[in-house]
Amino acid sequence: MPVKVIPIYNRSYPANEKSDCIVLRIFDKDSSHVDMAFPFHEDTPNFKLTISEAMDLRNAIDQLLDIKLIERPRRILND
């Protein structure tokens, strides 16, 4: 059961360290769902995302950040 933990800053706790996290879990490679949990927030339910929904979430984050893996070529100007 692969688990990934993403440490994040807790906005309600004034500290300069990542004291909160998001946990992603998938049961096996053939699973049709990904669990997303906020373990330090008792009032927040866990989310069960389909693979398609998890990919939509990833794509939305990529689009918001506008990540470019290949740098655009720079024009060389000669005087």
Secondary structure, 3 states (H helix, E strand, C coil): CCEEEEEECCCCCCCCCCCEEEEEECCCCCCCEEEEECCCCCCCCCEEEEHHHHHHHHHHHHHHHCCCCCCCCCCCCCC
